[in-house]
Each structure stands twice: as structure tokens, then as C-alpha cells.
Amino acid sequence: METDWQQISKYSGDPEVYRYMLFGPHTIKETKDFVKRAITHQSDEPRLDYILSIEESKTNKLIGNCWIHITSVTNREGRIG
């Protein structure tokens, strides 16, 4: 959902979350752009990118995400990150 950026920005703007990563933390604008791209990818044909939300089961709070990128439809290959 386009309004998810508010929950996502709580972890995507936190430097501790990206402590061992080569990117981040993200600004609010970057987070909004990320959500728009994720929504846009839903209608790609063929769909090569899937961005999945990770929720805490007790609170339904967004706590992260996972990206699946299909590198070859023919060979049924992809990457998870």
C-alpha cells in the first residue's frame, strides 16, 4: 500500500538497522520512492521483482522486507535479498 512508507520509514531510517550493510539508512523520500516502485512492479509482465513485507505476527507491525528478483524466467533462476 502506498501508505506503508510511514511504517517502513521507522526501520529504514534507523542507522542501526543498516549497521553492517553497504547502503542505508534511507530518507523519507527514498522510502516513498521504494514503495512506489514496489507497487509498480506488481503489474510488470513478466513480473521479475517481488518485494515482500515482513510483519510481526502479534502486532501486524511492518518490521522489514525481502526482495526476490527473477534473473532468468527460462531457467527458473532468481536471487533473494
VENHUVEN-V283499 format. One record per run of one state. SS is the DSSP state (@ for helix, = for strand, . for the rest). FROM is the first residue (numbers start at 1). LEN is the number of residues. If there is no record, write none. Layout:
SS:FROM:LEN ; SS:FROM:LEN
//
This chain:
.:1:1 ; @:2:11 ; .:13:15 ; @:28:14 ; .:42:7 ; =:49:7 ; .:56:6 ; =:62:11 ; .:73:4 ; =:77:4 ; .:81:1
//
